[in-house]
């Protein structure tokens, strides 16, 4: 096998660059990174419990409560008691939350496109397909 760096070593710099690219966009849209992750998860799957959301995004369910409080206070999500079990909270993204998330995503992806433009079109398409395949659970 040909020697190559480990994937984490190769992708670490890219991930740091992407975080640096996203951070000012999220700040402009008054979102934390975790807030954006939560809004994205809720936008992709409209109603979930706090426990299911935490599992889906890889966060401890007790640690996201502050993020959920901030998003709810900003009118970006709603948290309602589950009629079947009042101890459980059902989460949903509001229209304002959806608009803010999508506006941030549009700006982030526009910046990502500038980064991806370094690759020839065929390589860019292959990279995106591979990234999606590897990210799928």
N, CA and C of each residue as an Amber inpcrd file, in Angstrom:
protein
   411
   0.8540000  -1.1800000   0.0000000   0.0000000   0.0000000   0.0000000
   0.8990000   1.2420000   0.0000000   0.5520000   2.1740000  -0.8250000
   1.3150000   3.4230000  -0.9090000   1.1160000   4.2110000   0.3760000
   2.1870000   4.8560000   0.8110000   2.0680000   5.6460000   2.0240000
   1.3010000   6.9260000   1.7310000   0.4560000   7.2540000   2.6600000
  -0.3020000   8.4890000   2.5960000  -0.6040000   8.9110000   4.0160000
  -0.8900000  10.1670000   4.2280000  -1.2850000  10.6020000   5.5750000
  -2.6310000   9.9700000   5.9430000  -2.8720000   9.8640000   7.2320000
  -4.1760000   9.4030000   7.6980000  -5.2450000  10.3910000   7.2520000
  -6.4630000   9.8930000   7.1010000  -7.5610000  10.7660000   6.6710000
  -7.7440000  11.9560000   7.6120000  -7.6760000  11.7060000   8.9090000
  -7.8640000  12.8150000   9.8620000  -6.8010000  13.8830000   9.6590000
  -5.5800000  13.4580000   9.3730000  -4.5110000  14.4300000   9.1370000
  -4.7690000  15.2240000   7.8640000  -5.2460000  14.5420000   6.8280000
  -5.5190000  15.2430000   5.5660000  -6.7210000  16.1690000   5.6880000
  -7.7340000  15.7210000   6.3980000  -8.9700000  16.5010000   6.4690000
  -8.9500000  17.5460000   7.5800000  -8.0550000  17.3970000   8.5460000
  -8.0080000  18.3420000   9.6650000  -7.8560000  19.7800000   9.2180000
  -6.9250000  20.0310000   8.3160000  -6.7270000  21.3900000   7.8190000
  -7.9420000  21.9020000   7.0650000  -8.5560000  21.0180000   6.2840000
  -9.7580000  21.4040000   5.5450000 -10.8880000  21.7560000   6.5120000
 -11.0690000  20.9390000   7.5280000 -12.1320000  21.2080000   8.5060000
 -11.8730000  22.5350000   9.2260000 -10.6330000  22.7880000   9.6100000
 -10.3130000  24.0730000  10.2580000 -10.6140000  25.2440000   9.3210000
 -10.2940000  25.0830000   8.0440000 -10.5870000  26.1380000   7.0640000
 -12.0950000  26.3470000   6.9260000 -12.8490000  25.2530000   6.9250000
 -14.3040000  25.3700000   6.7910000 -14.9280000  26.0310000   8.0090000
 -14.4450000  25.6940000   9.1870000 -14.9500000  26.3330000  10.4110000
 -14.6290000  27.8240000  10.3760000 -13.4330000  28.1710000   9.9600000
 -13.0480000  29.5870000   9.8590000 -13.9050000  30.3090000   8.8230000
 -14.2880000  29.6220000   7.7820000 -15.1390000  30.1840000   6.7410000
 -16.5600000  30.4000000   7.2640000 -17.0650000  29.4320000   8.0400000
 -18.4440000  29.4840000   8.5350000 -18.6350000  30.4610000   9.6890000
 -17.6540000  30.5720000  10.5520000 -17.8280000  31.3390000  11.7820000
 -18.3160000  32.7680000  11.5550000 -17.6920000  33.5570000  10.6630000
 -18.2030000  34.9270000  10.4850000 -19.6140000  34.9670000   9.8920000
 -19.9420000  33.9970000   9.0550000 -21.2950000  33.9460000   8.4770000
 -22.3100000  33.6720000   9.5790000 -21.9940000  32.7340000  10.4480000
 -22.9090000  32.4220000  11.5450000 -23.0510000  33.6140000  12.4890000
 -21.9520000  34.3030000  12.7440000 -22.0200000  35.5030000  13.5930000
 -22.9120000  36.5640000  12.9600000 -22.8030000  36.7540000  11.6390000
 -23.6630000  37.7260000  10.9380000 -25.1350000  37.3730000  11.0860000
 -25.4270000  36.0740000  11.1460000 -26.8090000  35.6050000  11.2540000
 -27.2200000  35.3230000  12.7050000 -26.3590000  35.7700000  13.6380000
 -26.6290000  35.6180000  15.0720000 -26.9310000  34.1630000  15.4410000
 -26.0530000  33.2690000  14.9670000 -26.1710000  31.8440000  15.2730000
 -24.8350000  31.3190000  15.7890000 -24.9130000  30.4400000  16.7700000
 -23.7190000  29.7060000  17.1840000 -23.5800000  28.5010000  16.2510000
 -22.4280000  27.8670000  16.2960000 -22.2400000  26.6670000  15.4790000
 -23.2610000  25.6050000  15.8750000 -23.4370000  25.3920000  17.1920000
 -24.4280000  24.4070000  17.6440000 -25.8470000  24.8330000  17.2670000
 -26.1270000  26.1250000  17.3370000 -27.4480000  26.6040000  16.9260000
 -27.7240000  26.2790000  15.4710000 -26.7180000  26.4850000  14.6330000
 -26.8520000  26.1760000  13.2060000 -27.0400000  24.6740000  12.9970000
 -26.3100000  23.8680000  13.7430000 -26.4420000  22.4110000  13.6420000
 -27.8660000  21.9950000  14.0270000 -28.3830000  22.5570000  15.1210000
 -29.7390000  22.2300000  15.5700000 -30.7670000  22.6540000  14.5280000
 -30.6690000  23.8900000  14.0420000 -31.6230000  24.3580000  13.0370000
 -31.5650000  23.4940000  11.7800000 -30.3770000  23.1060000  11.3700000
 -30.2310000  22.2660000  10.1850000 -30.9030000  20.9150000  10.3940000
 -30.6890000  20.3150000  11.5560000 -31.3090000  19.0220000  11.8410000
 -32.8300000  19.1340000  11.8690000 -33.3480000  20.2000000  12.4880000
 -34.8060000  20.3690000  12.5610000 -35.4030000  20.7310000  11.2080000
 -34.6630000  21.4490000  10.3950000 -35.1540000  21.8140000   9.0650000
 -35.2240000  20.5820000   8.1680000 -34.3070000  19.6440000   8.3920000
 -34.2830000  18.4300000   7.5870000 -35.2940000  17.3910000   8.0670000
 -35.7160000  17.4670000   9.3250000 -36.6790000  16.5330000   9.9110000
 -37.5030000  17.3130000  10.9200000 -38.6910000  17.7520000  10.5590000
 -39.3970000  18.8060000  11.2720000 -39.6710000  18.6410000  12.7670000
 -40.0220000  17.4790000  13.2490000 -40.3630000  17.3740000  14.6670000
 -39.5750000  16.2330000  15.2870000 -38.9000000  16.5160000  16.3930000
 -38.1680000  15.4860000  17.1220000 -38.1730000  15.8320000  18.6030000
 -37.8920000  14.8280000  19.3730000 -37.7270000  15.0710000  20.7980000
 -36.3180000  15.6040000  21.0330000 -36.1180000  16.2120000  22.1950000
 -34.7900000  16.7130000  22.5280000 -33.7860000  15.5680000  22.5510000
 -34.1820000  14.4150000  23.0800000 -33.2740000  13.2640000  23.1550000
 -32.9100000  12.7740000  21.7580000 -33.8880000  12.6880000  20.8640000
 -33.6160000  12.2230000  19.4960000 -32.7440000  13.2230000  18.7520000
 -32.9900000  14.5050000  18.9630000 -32.1670000  15.5340000  18.3310000
 -30.7190000  15.4140000  18.7980000 -30.5300000  15.2980000  20.1120000
 -29.1770000  15.1830000  20.6560000 -28.4520000  13.9960000  20.0410000
 -29.1350000  12.8790000  19.9290000 -28.5130000  11.6950000  19.3290000
 -28.1760000  11.9420000  17.8680000 -29.0820000  12.5700000  17.1340000
 -28.8780000  12.8060000  15.7030000 -27.6860000  13.7150000  15.4270000
 -27.4450000  14.6760000  16.3080000 -26.3460000  15.6240000  16.0680000
 -25.0920000  15.2840000  16.8680000 -25.1460000  14.1910000  17.6280000
 -23.9720000  13.7700000  18.3750000 -23.6490000  14.6480000  19.5640000
 -24.6760000  15.1230000  20.2360000 -24.4790000  15.9890000  21.4020000
 -25.1190000  15.3480000  22.6220000 -24.6130000  15.6730000  23.7770000
 -25.2180000  15.2280000  25.0220000 -26.5340000  15.9870000  25.1960000
 -27.6020000  15.2600000  25.5260000 -28.9160000  15.9170000  25.5890000
 -28.9950000  17.0020000  26.6510000 -28.1980000  16.8970000  27.7060000
 -28.2280000  17.9440000  28.7250000 -27.4230000  19.1670000  28.2930000
 -26.4220000  18.9760000  27.4250000 -25.5680000  20.0920000  27.0000000
 -26.2210000  20.9650000  25.9360000 -27.2320000  20.4600000  25.2310000
 -27.8570000  21.2850000  24.1890000 -29.0060000  22.1330000  24.7160000
 -29.3450000  21.9600000  25.9750000 -30.4840000  22.7060000  26.5250000
 -30.2570000  24.2050000  26.4120000 -29.0530000  24.6730000  26.7220000
 -28.7540000  26.0980000  26.6010000 -28.9150000  26.5910000  25.1730000
 -28.4650000  25.7900000  24.2100000 -28.6300000  26.1490000  22.7940000
 -30.1050000  26.1990000  22.4330000 -30.8690000  25.2240000  22.9060000
 -32.3090000  25.2070000  22.6230000 -32.9950000  26.4130000  23.2610000
 -32.5890000  26.7660000  24.4770000 -33.1550000  27.9540000  25.1330000
 -32.8990000  29.2050000  24.2890000 -31.6450000  29.3620000  23.8160000
 -31.2950000  30.5320000  23.0040000 -32.1080000  30.5700000  21.7100000
 -32.2330000  29.4300000  21.0570000 -32.9900000  29.3800000  19.7950000
 -34.4700000  29.6660000  20.0320000 -35.0080000  29.1470000  21.1250000
 -36.4150000  29.3990000  21.4360000 -36.6310000  30.8700000  21.7850000
 -35.7400000  31.4360000  22.6000000 -35.8520000  32.8480000  22.9830000
 -35.7880000  33.7620000  21.7520000 -35.0290000  33.3480000  20.7380000
 -34.9080000  34.1320000  19.5000000 -36.0560000  33.8620000  18.5300000
 -36.9630000  32.9660000  18.8980000 -38.1000000  32.6550000  18.0270000
 -37.7350000  31.7660000  16.8470000 -36.6270000  31.0280000  16.9580000
 -36.1580000  30.2080000  15.8350000 -36.6390000  28.7630000  15.9200000
 -37.0130000  28.3210000  17.1340000 -37.5930000  26.9920000  17.3170000
 -38.7440000  27.0940000  18.2980000 -39.5710000  26.0680000  18.2960000
 -40.5900000  25.9330000  19.3330000 -40.3400000  24.6220000  20.0610000
 -40.6730000  24.6160000  21.3470000 -40.5920000  23.4110000  22.1750000
 -41.9250000  23.2820000  22.8880000 -42.6120000  22.2250000  22.5680000
 -43.9330000  22.0100000  23.1510000 -43.9610000  20.6580000  23.8510000
 -44.7430000  20.5500000  24.9350000 -44.8800000  19.2420000  25.5780000
 -45.5380000  18.2390000  24.6210000 -45.0690000  17.0210000  24.6470000
 -45.6550000  15.9430000  23.8480000 -46.9950000  15.5750000  24.4880000
 -48.0980000  15.6240000  23.7300000 -49.3940000  15.2770000  24.3190000
 -49.4340000  13.8530000  24.8830000 -48.6150000  12.9700000  24.3530000
 -48.5880000  11.5810000  24.8170000 -47.7370000  11.4060000  26.0720000
 -46.8030000  12.3310000  26.3160000 -45.9100000  12.2420000  27.4740000
 -45.4070000  13.6370000  27.7850000 -46.0230000  14.2870000  28.7400000
 -45.7340000  15.6940000  29.0130000 -44.3110000  15.9340000  29.5260000
 -43.5660000  14.8690000  29.8640000 -42.1590000  15.0260000  30.2590000
 -41.2710000  15.2480000  29.0400000 -41.7850000  14.8950000  27.8620000
 -41.0290000  14.9720000  26.6170000 -41.3720000  16.2660000  25.9040000
 -40.3630000  16.9120000  25.3250000 -40.5780000  18.1400000  24.5510000
 -40.3960000  17.8390000  23.0740000 -41.3590000  18.2890000  22.2840000
 -41.2770000  18.1590000  20.8360000 -40.7070000  19.4570000  20.2720000
 -39.7580000  19.3240000  19.3910000 -39.0700000  20.4750000  18.8140000
 -39.5120000  20.6720000  17.3720000 -39.5910000  21.9190000  16.9750000
 -39.8720000  22.2490000  15.5780000 -39.1890000  23.5690000  15.2500000
 -38.7240000  23.6730000  14.0340000 -38.1340000  24.9180000  13.5680000
 -39.2770000  25.8550000  13.1780000 -39.1450000  27.1290000  13.5100000
 -40.1550000  28.1090000  13.1050000 -39.8210000  28.6090000  11.6960000
 -40.7330000  29.3300000  11.1180000 -40.4570000  29.8950000   9.7920000
 -39.2790000  30.8720000   9.8620000 -39.2110000  31.6510000  10.9310000
 -38.0790000  32.5600000  11.1160000 -36.7820000  31.7750000  11.2220000
 -36.8080000  30.6740000  11.9660000 -35.6330000  29.8240000  12.0940000
 -35.2200000  29.2230000  10.7630000 -36.2170000  28.7810000  10.0090000
 -35.9370000  28.2060000   8.6830000 -35.3110000  29.2560000   7.7670000
 -35.8440000  30.4620000   7.7760000 -35.3070000  31.5350000   6.9290000
 -33.8710000  31.8850000   7.3280000 -33.6250000  31.9800000   8.6470000
 -32.2820000  32.3420000   9.1010000 -31.2860000  31.2240000   8.7760000
 -31.6800000  29.9840000   9.0250000 -30.7990000  28.8510000   8.7240000
 -30.4660000  28.8140000   7.2390000 -31.4810000  28.9710000   6.3920000
 -31.2500000  28.8780000   4.9480000 -30.4330000  30.0630000   4.4240000
 -30.6300000  31.2390000   4.9960000 -29.8160000  32.3920000   4.5980000
 -28.3540000  32.1490000   4.9580000 -28.1170000  31.6320000   6.1590000
 -26.7420000  31.3190000   6.5610000 -26.1670000  30.2210000   5.6670000
 -26.9570000  29.2100000   5.3960000 -26.4800000  28.1100000   4.5550000
 -26.1300000  28.5960000   3.1460000 -26.9560000  29.4630000   2.5980000
 -26.6720000  30.0030000   1.2610000 -25.3210000  30.7100000   1.2400000
 -25.0540000  31.5390000   2.2610000 -23.7760000  32.2660000   2.3170000
 -22.6000000  31.3190000   2.5470000 -22.8020000  30.3370000   3.4290000
 -21.7410000  29.3570000   3.6850000 -21.4210000  28.5950000   2.4080000
 -22.4490000  28.1270000   1.7200000 -22.2030000  27.3330000   0.5170000
 -21.6150000  28.1770000  -0.6060000 -21.9310000  29.4470000  -0.6570000
 -21.2990000  30.3170000  -1.6560000 -19.7940000  30.4130000  -1.3750000
 -19.4320000  30.5210000  -0.0990000 -18.0100000  30.5560000   0.2540000
 -17.3590000  29.1940000  -0.0260000 -18.0800000  28.1210000   0.2510000
 -17.5490000  26.7830000  -0.0420000 -17.3080000  26.6140000  -1.5390000
 -18.1900000  27.1720000  -2.3500000 -18.0200000  27.0620000  -3.8060000
 -16.7230000  27.7300000  -4.2560000 -16.3770000  28.8400000  -3.6200000
 -15.1100000  29.4930000  -3.9630000 -13.9290000  28.5890000  -3.5960000
 -14.0250000  27.9080000  -2.4730000 -12.9850000  26.9650000  -2.0720000
 -12.9380000  25.7790000  -3.0380000 -14.0890000  25.2360000  -3.3590000
 -14.1590000  24.0810000  -4.2680000 -13.7150000  24.4330000  -5.6830000
 -13.7810000  25.7030000  -6.0360000 -13.3820000  26.1320000  -7.3840000
 -11.9010000  25.8790000  -7.6460000 -11.1370000  25.5940000  -6.6010000
  -9.7300000  25.2500000  -6.7860000  -9.5650000  23.9100000  -7.5050000
 -10.6180000  23.0990000  -7.4560000 -10.5810000  21.7770000  -8.0910000
 -11.1900000  21.8340000  -9.4790000 -10.6850000  21.0230000 -10.4060000
 -11.3660000  20.9010000 -11.6980000 -12.7910000  20.3800000 -11.4650000
 -13.7080000  20.7170000 -12.3460000 -15.1260000  20.3850000 -12.1700000
 -15.3440000  18.8970000 -11.8790000 -14.6810000  18.0140000 -12.6010000
 -14.8730000  16.5700000 -12.3950000 -14.3880000  16.1540000 -11.0050000
 -13.2590000  16.7040000 -10.5670000 -12.7530000  16.3900000  -9.2320000
 -13.6840000  16.9340000  -8.1600000 -14.2060000  18.1230000  -8.3850000
 -15.1400000  18.7320000  -7.4320000 -16.3760000  17.8510000  -7.2740000
 -16.9450000  17.4130000  -8.3790000 -18.1360000  16.5520000  -8.3320000
 -17.8160000  15.2340000  -7.6260000 -16.6610000  14.6490000  -7.9260000
 -16.2670000  13.3870000  -7.2910000 -16.0400000  13.5890000  -5.7930000
 -15.4030000  14.6910000  -5.4230000 -15.1550000  14.9810000  -4.0110000
 -16.4780000  15.1070000  -3.2570000 -17.4330000  15.8400000  -3.8210000
 -18.7230000  16.0230000  -3.1530000 -19.4800000  14.7020000  -3.0310000
 -19.4410000  13.8810000  -4.0670000 -20.0890000  12.5610000  -3.9890000
 -19.4340000  11.7090000  -2.9070000 -18.1080000  11.7060000  -2.8770000
 -17.3970000  10.9260000  -1.8710000 -17.6850000  11.4420000  -0.4720000
 -17.6900000  12.7360000  -0.2780000 -17.9680000  13.3120000   1.0370000
 -19.3730000  12.9360000   1.5050000 -20.3500000  13.0040000   0.6000000
 -21.7210000  12.6180000   0.9600000 -21.8060000  11.1550000   1.3150000
 -21.1310000  10.3090000   0.5340000 -21.1600000   8.8700000   0.8050000
 -20.5080000   8.5450000   2.1430000 -19.3850000   9.1700000   2.4370000
 -18.6850000   8.9030000   3.6890000 -19.4100000   9.4910000   4.8990000
 -20.1440000  10.5700000   4.6960000 -20.8650000  11.2030000   5.7950000
 -22.1760000  10.5010000   6.1040000 -22.7060000   9.7230000   5.1580000
 -23.9860000   9.0300000   5.3680000 -23.8370000   7.9930000   6.4770000
 -24.8460000   7.9390000   7.2870000 -24.8070000   6.9560000   8.3770000
 -25.5390000   5.7130000   8.0080000
